[in-house]
Amino acid sequence: MFCSSSVSMHVLRGAAALALIASATWFNQALGSTGSVLALVGAVLLMRGCPMCWLLGLIETIKKPAQAPSWESKAKELQEPRLKRRPAPTAVFRSLR
């Protein structure tokens, strides 16, 4: 849900958001109130929510498995015959009699 594609991209988004928050507070007189509000809105968009949401996203991105199964491995799995096969429906009905 909160995961990014990579940890480095997530940290980069967080650094950009932190820079926007810093510019909104330190350069308030130079930017004006409208500029500060726009900078804060941009920071929230970069963090995809509040700073806690960004932190949870970072934790989930770090915990994410290194690589998801590829399409080739799934195709190979589907081509292999299954060891256990279901009994034919007629055999089930015969045993019920």
N, C-alpha and C positions, 0 to 999 in steps of 0.2 A: 504494500500500500504506500509506504513512505519511501521505499527503496529507490535509489538512483542507479544509473547504469554502472558507475564506478565510484570508489571512495574519493579519488582525486577530483572528479567533477562536483561531488557533493561538498567537499571542503572549499573548492573554488567558489561555488555559489554562496556558501556561508561567509567567505572572506569579502565577497562583493557586497553582500547584505550588511556586513559589519561596517564596511567603508561608507555605505549610504547612511547608516544610522549615525556614524561619527560626523559625517558632513552635515546631516540635518541638525545635530546639536551644536557643533562647534561653529559652523558658518551660518547660524540662524539669521544674523543681521544682514549678512551679504546675500543670502538666498531669499530672505523674506519668509513669511509664514506659509505662503503657497508653495514655495520651493521646498521648505522643510516637510510639509505634509506629503508632497509628491515623492520626496526621497524616502520617507518612512513607508509609504504605500509600496514603492519599488522594493524596499527591503523585505517587506512582508511577502511580496510576490516571489522574490528570490528564495526566501526561506520556506516557501509553501506553507505559510502559517506563522505561528509564533516561534520564538527561539527554542522552546521545548519541543515543538513539532520537528524542527530542524535537527535537534539532538537525537530524537527518537529515530528519525530517518537515517542519521549517521550510524547509529547502533545497528539498525536493521541492514544497512548496506554492508557493514563489516561482517555481520553474521551470515549474510547471504552465501549460499554455496558458490564455490569458485566458478563452476561451469555447469550449466543445465545440460541434460542429456541432448545429444544432437539428433537431427532427423535421421541420420544414417543408422544410429544405434537402435532407434525406434523401428525403422524399416526392417532391420535385421531381426529384431525381436519378433516382429509380426510374421516374418517368413519362416522362422523355426517352428517345427510342428510342436504342438502342445503334448505334454506327457500324459496328462489326464484328459480323457474325452468324456463328454457326457453320454449317458446311455441313450439309445434311440427312444423317442417318445412311445413307440409301440411296446417296448420292453417294460416300460414303467406301467403302462395300462394293463399289461398281461399279469404283472405281479400283484395288482390290486384285485384281481378276480378271485 
